[in-house]
Amino acid sequence: MPHAPRLASVLVLGTLFVGGCDINSLFHDLDHPKTLVNVSVTHHASMEQGTFPDRGGEGEMRVFETDEGWTISLVSAFFTTASVTLHECAGGPVALDMYWGPLAEDITARDLDKMTVGGVEVAATEFCAVDVHYGPFPETSHMAGIDERVAGATFYLRGTAAKGDLVLPFEVRSTEAFDVTLDMSTIEDGEPLSVAGGEDFPIELALSKTYDRVFDGIDFETATTDDLEAQTAAALALESRISLDR
């Protein structure tokens, strides 16, 4: 019995090594704790008088006016976030682990609802920017509820544009990928996002997009399919925002 404590210690150490855990790296991790940083996606209409207006409920079309006076009835709309990369202020890029791969965000889902797309554990650092990669949704994905025309598409939108007695149907689909870089140098009370390492809870970032500005500047009587695709991509880049989700 006098040797029991020593034997227990040997067994613990043996278990660590047999399990593939290097004891030096274990203590190193304790000296350099990490924090999980998550990124979610969401969408909403443009704020009016300090609040977000109701442009349609869960599973409903989104109805809104463009700056050219067209009433848009958006029956179906998806934007695909393919990957996300954080950029350290004094370091390099840090890619997120995409939990379910590229995500096709359904714009007819309830406004301001958030879905976490990915995350990464990091030690103490500061982040000054984030790259959002919009790209094609995998054709082999089994994600439920996705319109079949979303497969292989970066974005897909379908609906009607009305002005007076004129009602024009439209369908916009693109397979082109593009990146959007968003500034985070003032995201936290005028300062970059600061990670101490070892926070008790994950740090949550929200990537939002404003869908009712997508067709601003478009005259549906004369616009071509290429015009609609180019405008949608430009608007998605312009209307993407990153914020700290407290």
N, C-alpha and C positions, 0 to 999 in steps of 0.2 A: 503493500500500500504506500510506503513512503515515496515510491517512484511514480505514482499515478499522475501528479501534476505535470511532471516532465514528459511522461508518455503522451498525455493529452495534447501538449504543445507540439510534440513531434507529429502526432496524427493530423493536427490542424494544418501544419506547414506542408505535410505530405499531401494532404488533400488539395491544397492550393496549387502545388506544382503538378500533381497528377491531372488536375482539371484543366491544365493549360494556362494557369494564371501565374505570371512572373511576379514574385513578391516585390521586386524593385519597382515595376511599373505600377503595382497596386499602391505603394506608398507615394509614388510620383503623382498619381491621380488624386490622392488625398491632399497633396500640396497644391494642386492646380485644378480645383473643382470646376465643373462645367455647368452651363445652364442651357436648357432647351429653348430655342427661338422658333416659334411657329408662325406660319403665314396662312391667312384665310382669304377667301374671295367673297365679294358681295356686290350688289348693284342697287341703284336707286335713281329716282328722277332728280332734276335740278332743284336745289333748295329754293323755296319761296318764303320770304318774310320769316326766315329763321327756322322753317320746318320743311320736311320732305313731303310733297303732295302725294296723294293717292292716285296713281295712274293705272291701277288694276290690281286685283288680289291674287291669291295663290291659284296658279293654273289658268289665269285669265289673260286675255290679250292686253297689251299696254297701248293706251290711247293718249296721244299728245300732239301738240302743235310745233311745227318747225318755224324758223325765223322767216321763211318764205311764205308762210300762211297755209301750208299743207297740213291737213289732219291725218296723222299716221295711226293706223290700226295695226299694231305689231302682233301678228297671230303666233309666230314662232321665232325665237331668237336664241342663238347659242354662241358663246365666245370661249375658245379653248386656251387655257393656260397650260402650256407644255412643260415649262420649268421656271424656276426662280433662283436667282443668285444674289447673295448679299455681298457688299464690298466693304472691307475694312478701311477705316480712314488712313491707317498707316501700315496696311498690309495688302493682301491680295484678295481674290474672289473666294467666296465660300458658298458652294452649291448646296441647295436644300435637297433632302431626301423626299421625293414626291411620293406620298403615302399610297396613292392609287394610280400613279402614273399621270399622264396628261388628263386634265379635267375639263369637260365641256360644261360650262356654266349655263344653266337654263334661266333666261331672263324673265320667263313667266313664273318662276318660283317667287315666293314672297320677298318683297323689297326689304333690304337691310338684314335678311337672314345671312349668317356666315357659315361657310364650309371650309374647314382646314384642308389645305392642299399639300402642305409639306412642312418639314422642320429640320433643324440641325442643332446638335449640341456644340457649344463653343465655350472656351475659357474666356477670361477677362479680356475685353476688347471694346472697340467702338466701331460702329458702322455708319458710313456717310452716304451710301447709295444702294439701290437695289435694281437689278435687271430683271424685267419680266419678259419671258420668251413666249410670245403667242405663236402657236404652230398647229399643224394638222392633228386632229383627233384620230387615234389609231383605228384603222378599219377592222382590226381583230378584237376590239374591246367588247365586253359583254355588259357594259354599264346599262342598267335598266332605264327605260323611259326616254331614250335618246332617239330623235328623229333619224331615220335611216340616211337622210341626206347630210347629216352631220359627220358621218364616217369619212375620214380623210380630209375634213374641212377645218380651217383655222377659225372661220366664223360662218354662220348661216342665219339669214333673216328672211322672213316671208310675211307679207301683209298687203295692205292697200294704202294708197295715198289719195286723199280727196280734197278738192277745192271747188266750191260751188256745186254744180251738178256733175262735175267730172270726177270719176272714181277710177283710179288706175292700179291694177295689181302689180306687185313687184316681188322678185326673189333674188336675193344676193348671196353668193357663195364664193368663198376664196380658199385656196389651198396654199397660198403664199405665207411663209413664216416671216416674222419680224420681231425685233426687240425694242422694248421701251425702257429707258433708264430713268428712274425716279430718284430725286434728291432726298436724302435723309439727314442732311447736315444740321437741320434745325427741328427735327421731328420731336425732340423731347425738351419742351420748354425752351426752344431756341438753340438747343445743343444737339449733337449727334446722338444716335441711339447708343447708350452705354450699357455694357454687360459686365457686371462685377464678377460673375462666375459663382456658382453655388447658390443662386437665388432659390427661395423655397418653392416658387411656382414658375411655370414657363412664361417667357415674354411673348406676348401675342401682337402680331402685326396684321393689319387688315388692308387688303388690296381691293379698292372699290372702283366702280366705273359708272358713269352717268349715261344712261341709255337714250334719254330723250333729246340729245344733241347730235345723234348719229347722222341725221339727214339735213342738218343745217346747211344752207347754201345750195341746196339741190332743187332744180326745177324738174319735176317728174315728167313734164310734157316733152322735154328735150334731152334729158339725161340718158346716157347709154349705160349698158351693164358695166362697162369699165369705169364709168364715172361713179356709179354706186359703190363698186368694190373699193376704189381708191378713197372715196369719201369715208366709207365705213372704217377702213384701216387708219386713216388720218385721225378720225374722231376718237377711235378707241385709244390711240396713243395719247391724244390730247386730254381725254377725259378719264384716264387712269390716275388714281391717287393711292398713296401709301400713308397709313396713319398708325399710331400706337394705340392699340385697343386696350384701354384701361378697365 
